[in-house]
Amino acid sequence: MNYNECIHYLEEEVGFGSVPGLERIQALCNKLGNPEQRLSVIHVAGTNGKGSAVAMLSSILQAAGYRVGTYTSPHLDKYNERFTINGQQISDKDFAAEITLMKEICLQLAEEGQAVPTLFEIVTGAAFHYFEQQKVDILILEVGLGGKYDATNIVPAPLLSLIMSISIDHTDFLGDSIEKIAAEKAGIIKKNCPVVLYSQSEIVYNIMWTKAREMNAPIYCPDHAEVHISSQSLAGTVFSVKTDLLDMQDVKLHLLGSYQIGNCITVLEACAVLRERGLTLSEDSIRTGMKNARWPGRMEICNNSPLVILDGAHNADGIYQLANSIKTYFNNKKVTLILGVLGDKEYDKMAEYILPHAEAVILTEPHSERKLDVFSLARSISDYEGTIYMEKEIENAFEKALSITSADGVILCCGSLYMIGAMRTYILNR
């Protein structure tokens, strides 16, 4: 199959959907000779902050001289984004070769009467095979959904399990309470393998600590970090931090968003643990990597006049953090908000957090079967006192925003990664 045929196979023949369980991905990897067992993995879970943590760690490890693979999801534009080595995406040719191999194995499994893997399981199997063939030194592996039953969780003994911020999301799959969701995320903790935990609520911390003790896994959490912020602007953030494991002054971070400081501190803690486990990570490589870290679609500036910001905040906690960032960066600016959400999110709460910071809002629809239509979204925000526009097409929403926003204003796009991906592609090609 060529690249386009592979995309058709994945999206039309296999189709979207998530089914709990590790049996299918394990059967697929068994056919591949279990490449997941020969990879040195840093496994990253959490509701928010996973992608940023992957970007930071990847940049730091590259600065230290390692050949670093990253596997992330979802993508903004192309599946190739999910597979990178030292920041370079997999080629169309190599991606097609991997998916063609996966299809052959899936046909074998079907002929043997075994269950056929899901789309995410197929792509994950391809990732394990690709990164093992490419002989990466370290693979930073992002959980797709949850943890315990996620396809990435067949990795037997990661160098480190990194668990970022946990909040309510994907309740139809993970449970309707923070306790249930935290228990799912804790499923990536492996016997005798260290865990670094983002500073969490006490209830989440206790669940993680209990699971870590059960698995005899050392657990670290920078929950009493001393932090001093020297500067925070669109040029970046400079801050100092001290925990039991680290003491760093004037750390430079170019990833925007007030929430990135907490993500950064957690990654710095992870670096300290990795050094204790034998990885060569100088302070200079940590500083250089953190300064150079980039993550598309997360408080990303795509235009300067007016300022256009894309942020992948797509759940209530993410939107809450974004709202705090608006106060930090754009307190005296007029903000035009482009909002498109999925119908299975807490969109009422998301709107409650973000709308007070916008002078006008343009409602649009993500490219997803799960989208919330603009009319339903409009009804849910009928109390909003600013001006509401409805543009179902993402491209029209952006053009409308340009027409009503002054050169010194801000256009902020958020609500769904599906919407952000399409918006980003449109803006960059415009």
SVG drawing of the C-alpha trace seen along z (x, -y; Angstrom):
<svg xmlns="http://www.w3.org/2000/svg" viewBox="-30 -47 57 67">
<polyline fill="none" stroke="black" stroke-width="0.4" points="0.0,0.0 1.1,-3.6 0.6,-6.3 -2.9,-7.3 -4.0,-3.7 -2.7,-3.2 -4.8,-6.1 -7.8,-4.7 -7.2,-1.3 -6.9,-2.7 -9.8,-5.1 -12.2,-3.4 -11.5,0.3 -10.5,0.5 -12.3,-2.6 -12.2,-4.7 -13.1,-3.3 -11.6,-2.2 -12.0,1.3 -10.5,2.0 -8.0,4.7 -4.4,5.6 -5.0,8.9 -5.1,7.6 -2.0,5.4 -0.1,8.2 -1.0,10.7 0.1,8.2 3.4,7.6 4.0,11.3 3.8,11.7 6.4,8.9 8.8,10.7 7.9,8.4 9.9,5.2 8.4,3.5 10.5,5.6 13.8,4.4 13.1,0.7 14.2,-1.7 11.0,-3.5 9.8,-6.5 6.1,-6.1 4.0,-9.2 0.3,-9.3 -2.1,-12.0 -5.1,-14.0 -3.3,-17.2 0.4,-18.0 1.5,-14.7 2.4,-16.2 4.3,-19.1 6.2,-16.7 7.1,-14.5 8.4,-17.6 10.5,-18.8 12.0,-15.4 12.7,-14.7 14.5,-18.1 16.5,-17.5 17.6,-14.0 18.5,-15.1 20.7,-17.9 22.4,-15.2 23.3,-13.3 20.7,-10.5 18.8,-9.3 15.3,-9.9 12.0,-8.5 8.6,-9.9 5.2,-8.3 2.3,-10.7 -1.4,-11.1 -3.5,-12.4 -1.9,-14.2 -2.8,-17.7 -2.4,-17.2 -0.8,-13.9 -0.2,-10.6 3.5,-11.1 3.6,-13.5 3.0,-10.6 6.4,-9.1 9.5,-11.3 13.2,-10.6 15.2,-13.6 12.3,-15.8 12.1,-14.4 8.8,-12.9 8.6,-9.4 8.6,-9.6 5.4,-8.7 7.4,-5.8 8.4,-4.3 4.9,-4.9 3.3,-3.1 5.7,-0.2 4.9,0.1 1.1,0.0 1.3,2.4 3.1,4.9 0.5,4.3 -2.3,5.1 -0.6,8.4 -0.4,9.4 -4.0,8.3 -5.1,10.6 -3.2,13.5 -4.8,12.9 -8.2,12.8 -7.5,16.1 -6.5,17.6 -9.8,16.5 -8.2,13.9 -9.7,10.4 -8.4,7.8 -6.6,4.8 -8.2,1.4 -6.8,-1.6 -4.8,-2.9 -3.5,0.6 -2.3,1.0 -0.5,-2.3 1.0,-1.5 2.3,1.8 3.8,0.0 5.5,-2.4 7.1,0.3 8.4,2.0 9.6,-1.2 11.5,-2.5 13.1,0.8 14.2,1.1 15.6,-2.4 17.5,-1.6 16.5,-4.6 18.4,-5.0 15.2,-6.0 11.5,-6.0 9.2,-8.5 5.9,-6.8 2.7,-8.8 -0.4,-6.9 -3.3,-7.3 -6.3,-6.9 -6.2,-6.1 -3.3,-3.8 -4.1,-0.4 -5.7,0.9 -4.0,-1.5 -2.2,0.2 1.1,-1.4 0.9,0.4 2.4,3.7 5.8,2.2 7.1,4.5 9.7,2.4 10.0,-1.3 13.0,-3.4 10.4,-5.7 6.6,-6.1 5.8,-9.8 2.2,-10.8 1.1,-14.3 -1.9,-16.3 -5.1,-14.2 -8.6,-15.6 -12.0,-14.5 -12.1,-13.5 -13.2,-10.6 -15.7,-9.5 -17.3,-7.1 -14.1,-5.0 -12.3,-5.8 -15.1,-6.4 -17.1,-9.3 -15.0,-10.2 -11.4,-11.4 -10.8,-8.3 -11.7,-5.9 -9.7,-8.0 -6.6,-8.1 -6.8,-4.3 -6.8,-3.9 -3.7,-6.2 -2.0,-4.4 -2.1,-1.2 1.1,-2.2 3.1,-1.8 5.3,1.3 7.0,3.4 10.3,1.9 10.1,-0.9 10.4,-4.5 7.4,-6.9 7.4,-10.7 4.1,-12.3 2.9,-15.8 1.8,-17.7 -1.8,-16.5 -4.7,-16.7 -4.4,-14.6 -6.9,-12.0 -5.0,-11.4 -1.6,-11.3 -2.9,-8.7 -4.1,-6.5 -0.8,-6.7 1.2,-6.2 -0.8,-3.1 -0.3,-1.6 3.4,-2.4 3.8,-0.7 2.0,2.3 4.4,2.5 7.5,1.7 8.0,-1.3 9.9,-4.3 7.6,-7.4 8.7,-11.0 6.5,-14.1 7.6,-17.8 4.6,-18.7 6.6,-21.0 8.6,-22.8 9.9,-26.3 9.3,-28.3 10.3,-31.9 9.2,-33.4 11.6,-36.1 9.7,-36.9 6.8,-35.7 5.8,-37.1 5.3,-36.1 9.1,-35.9 9.1,-33.0 9.4,-32.3 12.4,-32.4 12.0,-30.8 13.9,-29.1 12.9,-25.9 14.1,-23.9 12.9,-20.4 14.4,-17.6 16.0,-16.3 16.9,-19.5 17.9,-23.1 18.0,-25.1 18.2,-28.9 17.0,-30.9 15.5,-28.0 14.4,-29.4 11.2,-28.0 9.9,-29.1 6.7,-27.0 3.9,-29.5 1.2,-29.1 1.2,-29.5 0.5,-25.8 3.8,-25.0 5.7,-25.9 4.2,-23.0 4.8,-20.7 8.4,-21.9 9.0,-21.3 7.7,-17.7 10.0,-17.1 13.0,-18.5 12.1,-16.1 12.0,-13.3 15.5,-14.3 16.8,-14.1 15.4,-10.6 16.8,-9.5 20.2,-10.7 19.9,-8.7 19.1,-5.7 22.3,-6.1 21.4,-8.3 24.0,-10.9 22.2,-14.3 24.3,-17.4 22.7,-20.5 23.7,-22.3 21.8,-19.7 18.8,-20.0 18.8,-23.8 19.4,-23.8 16.8,-21.2 14.2,-23.0 14.9,-26.3 14.5,-24.6 11.4,-22.6 8.5,-23.3 5.0,-21.7 2.7,-22.7 -0.9,-23.7 -0.3,-24.5 -0.3,-28.2 1.3,-28.5 1.6,-31.9 0.7,-31.6 0.4,-35.3 1.4,-38.6 -1.0,-41.3 -3.4,-40.5 -1.9,-38.0 -3.3,-34.5 -2.9,-31.8 -3.8,-28.2 -4.2,-26.1 -5.2,-22.5 -7.2,-22.9 -10.0,-20.4 -11.4,-19.6 -12.5,-21.6 -9.2,-21.5 -7.3,-22.5 -9.6,-25.4 -9.3,-26.5 -5.5,-26.6 -5.8,-28.4 -8.1,-31.1 -5.4,-31.7 -2.8,-32.2 -5.1,-34.7 -4.9,-36.8 -1.1,-36.5 -0.4,-37.4 -3.4,-39.3 -4.9,-41.1 -5.3,-44.4 -6.0,-43.0 -9.3,-42.5 -9.7,-38.8 -11.8,-37.2 -12.4,-33.6 -12.9,-30.8 -14.5,-27.9 -15.3,-24.5 -15.9,-21.5 -16.9,-17.9 -20.3,-16.9 -18.9,-14.4 -16.9,-17.1 -17.9,-19.2 -18.6,-22.1 -20.8,-24.0 -18.0,-24.2 -15.4,-24.9 -17.5,-27.9 -17.9,-29.1 -14.2,-29.3 -13.2,-30.9 -16.0,-33.2 -15.5,-35.9 -12.1,-36.6 -13.5,-37.2 -15.1,-40.3 -16.6,-38.2 -16.9,-34.5 -17.1,-32.7 -18.6,-29.2 -17.4,-26.6 -17.4,-22.8 -14.5,-20.4 -13.9,-17.9 -15.2,-14.9 -18.3,-12.8 -18.4,-13.7 -18.6,-17.4 -21.1,-19.6 -23.0,-21.6 -22.9,-25.4 -26.6,-25.8 -26.4,-23.5 -23.3,-25.3 -24.9,-28.6 -27.9,-27.6 -25.5,-26.4 -23.9,-29.9 -27.1,-32.0 -26.1,-34.0 -22.9,-35.3 -23.0,-39.1 -20.5,-39.5 -21.2,-39.1 -21.8,-35.6 -21.2,-34.6 -21.7,-31.1 -19.6,-29.8 -19.8,-26.0 -16.8,-25.9 -13.4,-26.4 -12.0,-28.4 -14.9,-30.8 -14.6,-31.1 -11.0,-32.3 -11.8,-34.8 -14.7,-36.1 -12.3,-36.5 -9.8,-38.5 -12.6,-40.8 -13.7,-41.8 -10.3,-41.8 -8.0,-44.9 -4.4,-44.6 -3.5,-45.0 -6.1,-42.4 -5.9,-38.7 -7.6,-35.8 -7.6,-32.7 -8.6,-29.3 -9.4,-26.4 -11.9,-23.7 -10.9,-20.6 -7.6,-19.3 -9.5,-18.3 -10.4,-22.0 -6.9,-23.2 -5.4,-20.8 -7.6,-21.9 -7.2,-25.6 -3.4,-25.3 -3.3,-23.7 -5.5,-26.4 -3.5,-29.3 -0.1,-28.0 -1.3,-27.4 -3.3,-30.6"/>
</svg>
